[in-house]
Amino acid sequence: MLKKLFTHETKRRTSMVKGQVTPDPTRCVQCGICSYNCPVSIDVRRHAWEGQPVVHSQCLTCGECVKRCPRGVLKFELTNLFTEAGR
C-alpha cells in the first residue's frame, strides 16, 4: 500500500516537471477561471480558445488552472521538449 502511494506521487511530480498544460477546446466555455487563478497572470483562457498547449516561459506548472477549471478542460500531458533539447 505504501508503494502505491509513492508511485502516485512520483507520477504527479514527473508530470509537473516534464509536462505542460493542454486544453480540450471543444469543452471550454471561456469562463476565465483558469486565467484568473494563474499566479503569474498567463492568459490560459486564450490558449484554451486556440486549442494550444500553454508553452510559456513563466509558467510554473503549479496546476492551479488545471485544479480550478470547473469543466475539466485542462490537463497535464508529458512532453519530450526537454529530452530533445539535451541532445
Secondary structure as UniProt FT lines:
FT   HELIX           2..18
FT   STRAND          19..23
FT   TURN            25..27
FT   HELIX           33..36
FT   TURN            39..40
FT   HELIX           44..50
FT   TURN            57..58
FT   HELIX           64..68
FT   TURN            70..71
FT   STRAND          74..78
FT   HELIX           81..85
//
